[in-house]
Amino acid sequence: MKIVRHASVAWTGGSKTGEGAITTQSKALNNHPYGYGSRFAEQNGTNPEELIAAAHAGCFTMFLAFILDGAKLVADQLSTKAASTLEMSAAGSFDITTTELTLIAKIPGIDQATFEALVAQAKAGCAVSKLLNAKIILNATLLPSLDIPASPGPVTTLTPTP
């Protein structure tokens, strides 16, 4: 199976004074504004890093749901936040150096070891994770379910070696 998704950008003006508009195939974004101010300051509009973070959180969470299905598990809750870090390189260009995923999950019938293994599998196998050439940090917390007693364990942090 092969799926192709489309997005387009229209830009007018210079790098700092210009304006852009992003439109996605689904129209989830339809001429949505972006520009220097929304990327490097806190002005209204979106930016590529925010869109990458949203794509990564969405991909990872959905892939984890598929993995859970394969393990005959269904989550009551999968809440993922993603943060993409943009840094200036020594050469003066900008690089997206890190994406951090923070997952809060409530999954009846799962133990901590299985949770950690399945979450690591989702992180490694998510299509956006595989696309990014950045360090990916994953913080995952399993919330207690009624069928498994809560354990006072710490947040599980899985960090790969790049």
N, CA, C and O of each residue as an XYZ file, in Angstrom:
648
protein
N       0.846     -1.175      0.000
C       0.000      0.000      0.000
C       0.889      1.235      0.000
O       1.903      1.285      0.697
N       0.501      2.221     -0.783
C       1.237      3.471     -0.860
C       0.230      4.614     -0.744
O      -0.749      4.664     -1.488
N       0.474      5.523      0.183
C      -0.403      6.673      0.391
C       0.435      7.930      0.218
O       1.518      8.038      0.792
N      -0.051      8.865     -0.555
C       0.636     10.138     -0.752
C      -0.265     11.245     -0.217
O      -1.429     11.345     -0.605
N       0.267     12.067      0.665
C      -0.459     13.215      1.224
C       0.197     14.484      0.715
O       1.400     14.509      0.456
N      -0.594     15.535      0.571
C      -0.085     16.775     -0.007
C      -0.292     17.959      0.923
O      -1.231     17.992      1.719
N       0.598     18.921      0.805
C       0.464     20.221      1.446
C       1.104     21.232      0.521
O       1.967     20.895     -0.289
N       0.674     22.475      0.648
C       1.267     23.521     -0.175
C       1.475     24.772      0.664
O       0.817     24.990      1.681
N       2.414     25.583      0.200
C       2.746     26.829      0.870
C       2.807     27.934     -0.171
O       3.349     27.750     -1.261
N       2.246     29.081      0.178
C       2.386     30.280     -0.638
C       3.106     31.313      0.230
O       2.723     31.534      1.378
N       4.139     31.940     -0.312
C       4.951     32.902      0.441
C       5.106     34.165     -0.385
O       5.326     34.101     -1.594
N       4.993     35.306      0.262
C       5.258     36.583     -0.391
C       6.135     37.421      0.524
O       5.944     37.430      1.740
N       7.093     38.122     -0.058
C       7.931     39.030      0.711
C       9.239     38.407      1.128
O       9.585     37.295      0.731
N       9.965     39.169      1.953
C      11.275     38.741      2.425
C      11.188     37.752      3.574
O      10.098     37.394      4.021
N      12.349     37.314      4.049
C      12.386     36.279      5.079
C      11.817     36.755      6.414
O      11.130     35.989      7.091
N      12.081     37.982      6.803
C      11.603     38.484      8.094
C      10.301     39.265      7.989
O       9.539     39.331      8.954
N      10.040     39.853      6.841
C       8.844     40.678      6.699
C       7.757     40.000      5.884
O       6.627     40.485      5.828
N       8.088     38.893      5.257
C       7.129     38.210      4.402
C       6.092     37.441      5.196
O       6.145     37.345      6.422
N       5.153     36.899      4.450
C       4.085     36.106      5.042
C       3.880     34.842      4.227
O       4.038     34.831      3.006
N       3.529     33.791      4.925
C       3.238     32.536      4.259
C       1.876     32.022      4.672
O       1.308     32.452      5.676
N       1.365     31.099      3.883
C       0.107     30.426      4.188
C       0.272     28.957      3.830
O       0.717     28.615      2.734
N      -0.092     28.099      4.770
C       0.030     26.657      4.590
C      -1.361     26.066      4.401
O      -2.288     26.386      5.145
N      -1.499     25.198      3.396
C      -2.750     24.495      3.162
C      -2.444     23.004      3.051
O      -1.530     22.600      2.331
N      -3.210     22.198      3.766
C      -3.051     20.745      3.684
C      -4.162     20.162      2.822
O      -5.219     20.766      2.636
N      -3.893     18.988      2.309
C      -4.835     18.296      1.438
C      -6.205     18.166      2.100
O      -7.229     18.351      1.443
N      -6.229     17.852      3.380
C      -7.490     17.646      4.094
C      -8.190     18.957      4.433
O      -9.352     18.962      4.839
N      -7.484     20.057      4.267
C      -7.942     21.398      4.636
C      -7.990     21.577      6.151
O      -8.606     22.521      6.645
N      -7.342     20.673      6.892
C      -7.196     20.895      8.340
C      -6.476     22.221      8.555
O      -6.775     22.958      9.495
N      -5.535     22.511      7.680
C      -4.940     23.843      7.586
C      -5.322     24.376      6.215
O      -5.029     23.748      5.198
N      -5.971     25.525      6.187
C      -6.414     26.097      4.927
C      -5.976     27.557      4.880
O      -6.607     28.429      5.478
N      -4.888     27.807      4.160
C      -4.278     29.133      4.135
C      -3.939     29.610      5.544
O      -4.123     30.779      5.883
N      -3.445     28.686      6.349
C      -3.092     29.007      7.738
C      -1.794     29.817      7.753
O      -0.809     29.411      7.137
N      -1.783     30.949      8.444
C      -0.621     31.843      8.383
C       0.603     31.299      9.110
O       0.500     30.600     10.119
N       1.746     31.639      8.568
C       3.011     31.420      9.243
C       4.011     32.424      8.703
O       3.836     32.975      7.617
N       5.046     32.649      9.465
C       6.072     33.595      9.048
C       7.171     33.661     10.089
O       7.231     32.842     11.007
N       8.024     34.631      9.935
C       9.156     34.794     10.842
C       8.680     34.914     12.295
O       9.231     34.272     13.188
N       7.670     35.728     12.519
C       7.180     35.962     13.876
C       6.596     34.729     14.533
O       6.748     34.548     15.741
N       5.926     33.871     13.763
C       5.352     32.659     14.353
C       6.391     31.555     14.507
O       6.166     30.580     15.224
N       7.531     31.712     13.831
C       8.575     30.697     13.949
C       9.614     31.073     15.000
O      10.048     30.221     15.775
N      10.008     32.321     15.029
C      11.099     32.734     15.904
C      10.644     33.616     17.064
O      11.456     33.986     17.912
N       9.386     33.948     17.109
C       8.812     34.719     18.211
C       7.482     34.052     18.565
O       7.193     32.953     18.092
N       6.713     34.679     19.353
C       5.453     34.069     19.808
C       4.240     34.700     19.131
O       3.200     34.876     19.766
N       4.360     35.040     17.860
C       3.234     35.625     17.146
C       2.284     34.535     16.668
O       2.656     33.364     16.585
N       1.059     34.932     16.357
C       0.057     33.990     15.865
C       0.499     33.365     14.548
O       1.205     33.979     13.748
N       0.070     32.154     14.354
C       0.420     31.394     13.162
C       1.134     30.127     13.582
O       1.366     29.896     14.769
N       1.471     29.331     12.627
C       2.155     28.076     12.914
C       3.592     28.160     12.442
O       4.057     29.219     12.019
N       4.288     27.046     12.516
C       5.670     26.975     12.056
C       5.999     25.513     11.778
O       5.293     24.623     12.252
N       7.053     25.253     11.022
C       7.381     23.866     10.675
C       7.626     22.978     11.900
O       7.241     21.809     11.895
N       8.257     23.509     12.939
C       8.566     22.690     14.120
C       7.292     22.242     14.833
O       7.196     21.101     15.287
N       6.323     23.137     14.930
C       5.041     22.801     15.541
C       4.314     21.729     14.732
O       3.716     20.814     15.297
N       4.369     21.850     13.415
C       3.712     20.869     12.556
C       4.398     19.507     12.649
O       3.736     18.469     12.642
N       5.730     19.517     12.736
C       6.462     18.256     12.900
C       6.117     17.622     14.243
O       5.911     16.411     14.323
N       6.055     18.427     15.292
C       5.688     17.907     16.615
C       4.291     17.291     16.585
O       4.072     16.216     17.143
N       3.347     17.969     15.934
C       1.984     17.434     15.837
C       1.964     16.125     15.051
O       1.296     15.167     15.441
N       2.702     16.094     13.943
C       2.756     14.878     13.135
C       3.381     13.727     13.922
O       2.915     12.590     13.842
N       4.439     14.026     14.685
C       5.123     12.977     15.436
C       4.220     12.436     16.545
O       4.119     11.223     16.727
N       3.571     13.325     17.281
C       2.663     12.882     18.352
C       1.521     12.046     17.781
O       1.162     11.010     18.342
N       0.956     12.494     16.673
C      -0.151     11.761     16.067
C       0.258     10.400     15.548
O      -0.445      9.412     15.761
N       1.383     10.341     14.872
C       1.875      9.086     14.304
C       2.224      8.086     15.406
O       1.798      6.931     15.364
N       2.999      8.537     16.389
C       3.420      7.672     17.483
C       2.207      7.105     18.227
O       2.151      5.906     18.503
N       1.248      7.957     18.545
C       0.085      7.528     19.334
C      -0.759      6.527     18.562
O      -1.206      5.526     19.121
N      -0.979      6.794     17.277
C      -1.775      5.866     16.484
C      -1.039      4.534     16.300
O      -1.660      3.472     16.349
N       0.275      4.587     16.089
C       1.030      3.358     15.921
C       1.029      2.537     17.215
O       0.950      1.309     17.175
N       1.118      3.217     18.355
C       1.036      2.508     19.633
C      -0.322      1.825     19.776
O      -0.394      0.700     20.270
N      -1.391      2.483     19.354
C      -2.721      1.859     19.409
C      -2.762      0.582     18.554
O      -3.358     -0.417     18.957
N      -2.125      0.619     17.373
C      -2.051     -0.576     16.527
C      -1.253     -1.685     17.213
O      -1.643     -2.852     17.169
N      -0.144     -1.323     17.842
C       0.671     -2.312     18.553
C      -0.108     -2.914     19.710
O      -0.046     -4.121     19.942
N      -0.835     -2.083     20.432
C      -1.666     -2.581     21.535
C      -2.730     -3.542     21.010
O      -2.996     -4.571     21.632
N      -3.342     -3.215     19.867
C      -4.320     -4.128     19.258
C      -3.694     -5.504     19.016
O      -4.304     -6.535     19.299
N      -2.477     -5.501     18.491
C      -1.780     -6.759     18.227
C      -1.495     -7.553     19.487
O      -1.383     -8.778     19.440
N      -1.376     -6.867     20.607
C      -1.144     -7.523     21.898
C      -2.457     -7.790     22.628
O      -2.461     -8.167     23.800
N      -3.567     -7.592     21.927
C      -4.911     -7.808     22.499
C      -5.166     -6.886     23.694
O      -5.769     -7.285     24.690
N      -4.688     -5.638     23.568
C      -4.882     -4.630     24.602
C      -5.539     -3.404     23.984
O      -5.301     -3.077     22.821
N      -6.367     -2.732     24.777
C      -7.013     -1.503     24.321
C      -6.800     -0.445     25.387
O      -7.090     -0.668     26.562
N      -6.299      0.691     24.979
C      -6.026      1.769     25.922
C      -7.312      2.499     26.297
O      -8.172      2.748     25.452
N      -7.424      2.835     27.572
C      -8.465      3.759     28.006
C      -8.033      5.188     27.686
O      -8.865      6.066     27.459
N      -6.713      5.405     27.671
C      -6.188      6.740     27.427
C      -4.774      6.654     26.868
O      -3.927      5.946     27.412
N      -4.526      7.364     25.799
C      -3.180      7.599     25.279
C      -3.110      9.094     24.991
O      -3.734      9.572     24.043
N      -2.369      9.824     25.786
C      -2.217     11.270     25.595
C      -0.743     11.562     25.358
O       0.095     11.309     26.223
N      -0.435     12.089     24.195
C       0.960     12.340     23.840
C       1.159     13.813     23.532
O       0.391     14.418     22.784
N       2.196     14.374     24.120
C       2.657     15.720     23.778
C       4.006     15.567     23.100
O       4.794     14.692     23.460
N       4.270     16.411     22.127
C       5.558     16.380     21.441
C       6.137     17.788     21.425
O       5.411     18.773     21.290
N       7.444     17.864     21.564
C       8.154     19.139     21.495
C       9.336     18.970     20.551
O      10.178     18.093     20.746
N       9.391     19.818     19.524
C      10.512     19.814     18.588
C      11.409     20.994     18.917
O      10.928     22.112     19.098
N      12.713     20.750     18.995
C      13.676     21.790     19.343
C      14.426     22.247     18.098
O      15.017     21.441     17.379
N      14.390     23.550     17.858
C      15.106     24.174     16.755
C      16.299     24.914     17.350
O      16.139     25.753     18.236
N      17.493     24.597     16.857
C      18.705     25.231     17.362
C      19.572     25.711     16.212
O      19.583     25.127     15.128
N      20.300     26.795     16.478
C      21.236     27.284     15.475
C      22.505     26.452     15.562
O      23.044     26.224     16.645
N      22.972     26.005     14.402
C      24.194     25.208     14.347
C      25.412     26.122     14.352
O      25.291     27.338     14.204
N      26.570     25.529     14.521
C      27.825     26.295     14.478
C      28.018     26.963     13.123
O      28.672     28.001     13.025
N      27.452     26.369     12.082
C      27.581     26.927     10.735
C      26.604     28.078     10.486
O      26.671     28.740      9.450
N      25.700     28.314     11.434
C      24.764     29.415     11.297
C      23.421     29.053     10.709
O      22.564     29.921     10.545
N      23.222     27.790     10.389
C      21.909     27.354      9.901
C      21.113     26.810     11.089
O      21.653     26.639     12.181
N      19.857     26.547     10.870
C      19.024     26.000     11.934
C      18.807     24.514     11.710
O      18.652     24.057     10.578
N      18.800     23.767     12.810
C      18.575     22.323     12.781
C      17.505     21.961     13.798
O      17.458     22.532     14.888
N      16.651     21.020     13.446
C      15.756     20.422     14.428
C      16.560     19.299     15.055
O      16.798     18.266     14.428
N      16.975     19.506     16.291
C      17.926     18.601     16.930
C      17.274     17.524     17.775
O      17.834     16.440     17.943
N      16.108     17.807     18.303
C      15.473     16.878     19.231
C      13.967     16.945     19.083
O      13.393     18.012     18.866
N      13.345     15.801     19.202
C      11.898     15.736     19.371
C      11.666     14.934     20.644
O      12.180     13.826     20.800
N      10.890     15.507     21.545
C      10.595     14.822     22.811
C       9.120     14.478     22.850
O       8.260     15.351     22.730
N       8.840     13.205     23.017
C       7.481     12.712     23.156
C       7.214     12.427     24.626
O       8.026     11.785     25.293
N       6.095     12.893     25.128
C       5.688     12.618     26.501
C       4.321     11.955     26.445
O       3.337     12.560     26.019
N       4.278     10.711     26.878
C       3.066      9.895     26.811
C       2.532      9.644     28.217
O       3.280      9.281     29.125
N       1.240      9.841     28.381
C       0.518      9.415     29.573
C      -0.485      8.376     29.082
O      -1.315      8.660     28.219
N      -0.401      7.177     29.638
C      -1.240      6.083     29.149
C      -1.961      5.389     30.288
O      -1.428      5.228     31.386
N      -3.172      4.988     29.999
C      -3.940      4.133     30.905
C      -4.412      2.955     30.078
O      -5.261      3.091     29.197
N      -3.838      1.779     30.381
C      -4.080      0.584     29.573
C      -4.414     -0.572     30.508
O      -3.516     -1.116     31.151
N      -5.672     -0.955     30.597
C      -6.041     -2.075     31.462
C      -5.339     -3.360     31.044
O      -5.235     -3.662     29.855
N      -4.859     -4.113     32.028
C      -4.294     -5.432     31.777
C      -2.835     -5.457     31.369
O      -2.326     -6.521     31.017
N      -2.152     -4.346     31.402
C      -0.750     -4.318     30.991
C       0.134     -4.126     32.218
O      -0.225     -3.400     33.145
N       1.295     -4.785     32.215
C       2.271     -4.575     33.288
C       3.347     -3.601     32.795
O       3.435     -3.313     31.602
N       4.151     -3.106     33.717
C       5.145     -2.081     33.396
C       6.151     -2.545     32.337
O       6.487     -1.786     31.428
N       6.625     -3.772     32.450
C       7.625     -4.273     31.499
C       7.051     -4.362     30.083
O       7.707     -3.974     29.116
N       5.835     -4.869     29.969
C       5.192     -4.951     28.661
C       4.938     -3.563     28.105
O       5.149     -3.316     26.918
N       4.484     -2.650     28.967
C       4.261     -1.261     28.566
C       5.534     -0.653     27.989
O       5.509     -0.058     26.912
N       6.636     -0.802     28.698
C       7.907     -0.239     28.235
C       8.322     -0.830     26.895
O       8.802     -0.112     26.019
N       8.141     -2.122     26.736
C       8.533     -2.778     25.477
C       7.668     -2.309     24.314
O       8.185     -2.028     23.233
N       6.363     -2.221     24.523
C       5.468     -1.826     23.434
C       5.644     -0.348     23.071
O       5.561      0.023     21.900
N       5.885      0.484     24.077
C       6.105      1.911     23.826
C       7.413      2.115     23.049
O       7.467      2.935     22.133
N       8.449      1.382     23.406
C       9.722      1.472     22.681
C       9.543      1.014     21.229
O      10.118      1.598     20.311
N       8.747     -0.027     21.035
C       8.466     -0.509     19.680
C       7.731      0.562     18.868
O       8.027      0.763     17.690
N       6.779      1.244     19.497
C       6.034      2.303     18.801
C       6.944      3.468     18.447
O       6.843      4.026     17.354
N       7.823      3.836     19.352
C       8.751      4.944     19.100
C       9.671      4.616     17.931
O       9.886      5.450     17.051
N      10.204      3.421     17.923
C      11.137      3.022     16.869
C      10.439      2.812     15.531
O      11.033      3.069     14.484
N       9.198      2.353     15.542
C       8.520      1.989     14.310
C       7.622      3.058     13.717
O       7.182      2.930     12.575
N       7.346      4.098     14.465
C       6.499      5.182     13.957
C       7.145      5.783     12.710
O       8.343      6.065     12.708
N       6.365      5.979     11.658
C       6.897      6.480     10.384
C       7.572      7.840     10.535
O       8.576      8.101      9.871
N       7.047      8.702     11.387
C       7.666     10.018     11.576
C       8.977      9.876     12.342
O       9.939     10.582     12.039
N       9.040      8.981     13.327
C      10.305      8.730     14.027
C      11.380      8.301     13.043
O      12.522      8.754     13.115
N      11.007      7.433     12.132
C      11.974      6.932     11.154
C      12.397      8.020     10.176
O      13.509      7.974      9.650
N      11.542      8.985      9.927
C      11.844     10.069      8.999
C      12.810     11.091      9.597
O      13.669     11.630      8.899
N      12.662     11.347     10.879
C      13.444     12.410     11.513
C      14.900     12.019     11.704
O      15.207     10.893     12.097
N      15.780     12.945     11.426
C      17.204     12.760     11.691
C      17.548     13.606     12.916
O      18.345     14.542     12.849
N      16.929     13.249     14.020
C      17.103     13.998     15.267
C      17.060     13.019     16.429
O      16.571     11.897     16.294
N      17.564     13.446     17.546
C      17.460     12.654     18.766
C      15.995     12.644     19.180
O      15.353     13.693     19.232
N      15.470     11.468     19.471
C      14.083     11.348     19.892
C      14.074     10.862     21.330
O      14.571      9.779     21.637
N      13.511     11.663     22.194
C      13.402     11.335     23.616
C      11.957     10.950     23.882
O      11.037     11.614     23.403
N      11.752      9.893     24.635
C      10.402      9.443     24.985
C      10.295      9.314     26.488
O      11.068      8.594     27.119
N       9.327     10.020     27.058
C       8.979      9.879     28.471
C       7.593      9.254     28.505
O       6.650      9.817     27.950
N       7.457      8.111     29.140
C       6.182      7.404     29.131
C       5.769      7.053     30.549
O       6.555      6.506     31.323
N       4.530      7.374     30.880
C       3.983      7.082     32.203
C       2.754      6.214     32.034
O       1.843      6.558     31.281
N       2.725      5.092     32.729
C       1.570      4.211     32.745
C       0.755      4.528     33.986
O       1.242      4.389     35.108
N      -0.486      4.954     33.786
C      -1.378      5.230     34.904
C      -1.986      3.921     35.381
O      -2.173      2.998     34.589
N      -2.296      3.833     36.667
C      -2.890      2.594     37.179
C      -4.298      2.380     36.627
O      -5.053      3.326     36.405
N      -4.624      1.107     36.414
C      -5.970      0.704     36.028
C      -6.592     -0.001     37.204
O      -5.893     -0.375     38.145
N      -7.885     -0.188     37.168
C      -8.572     -0.843     38.278
C      -8.144     -2.292     38.444
O      -8.184     -2.818     39.556
N      -7.733     -2.954     37.355
C      -7.402     -4.374     37.418
C      -5.953     -4.654     37.813
O      -5.609     -5.805     38.079
N      -5.094     -3.629     37.860
C      -3.706     -3.818     38.257
C      -3.391     -2.787     39.327
O      -3.619     -1.596     39.113
N      -2.868     -3.215     40.483
C      -2.555     -2.240     41.524
C      -1.489     -1.256     41.058
O      -0.586     -1.597     40.294
N      -1.621     -0.036     41.538
C      -0.654      1.001     41.178
C       0.699      0.685     41.771
O       0.802      0.251     42.918
N       1.742      0.907     40.980
C       3.093      0.737     41.491
C       3.721      2.114     41.623
O       3.485      2.983     40.784
N       4.517      2.326     42.663
C       5.094      3.649     42.871
C       6.332      3.891     42.006
O       7.195      4.689     42.373
N       6.424      3.212     40.868
C       7.605      3.321     40.010
C       7.751      4.698     39.392
O       6.782      5.446     39.268
N       8.974      5.022     39.007
C       9.240      6.325     38.389
C       8.758      6.364     36.939
O       8.394      5.340     36.360
N       8.763      7.546     36.378
C       8.468      7.714     34.961
C       9.526      6.965     34.172
O      10.714      7.051     34.482
N       9.106      6.241     33.166
C      10.025      5.496     32.322
C      10.518      6.401     31.215
O       9.717      6.942     30.453
N      11.826      6.575     31.116
C      12.411      7.392     30.065
C      13.235      6.494     29.167
O      14.168      5.835     29.626
N      12.898      6.466     27.898
C      13.611      5.638     26.934
C      14.311      6.567     25.960
O      13.655      7.280     25.201
N      15.631      6.566     25.972
C      16.404      7.420     25.085
C      17.364      6.572     24.278
O      18.236      5.906     24.836
N      17.200      6.596     22.939
C      18.084      5.774     22.116
C      19.443      6.430     21.944
O      19.594      7.635     22.146
N      20.397      5.653     21.581
C      21.673      6.229     21.171
C      21.550      6.554     19.698
O      21.173      5.693     18.902
N      21.866      7.800     19.319
C      21.682      8.193     17.919
C      22.585      7.444     16.971
O      22.537      7.673     15.762
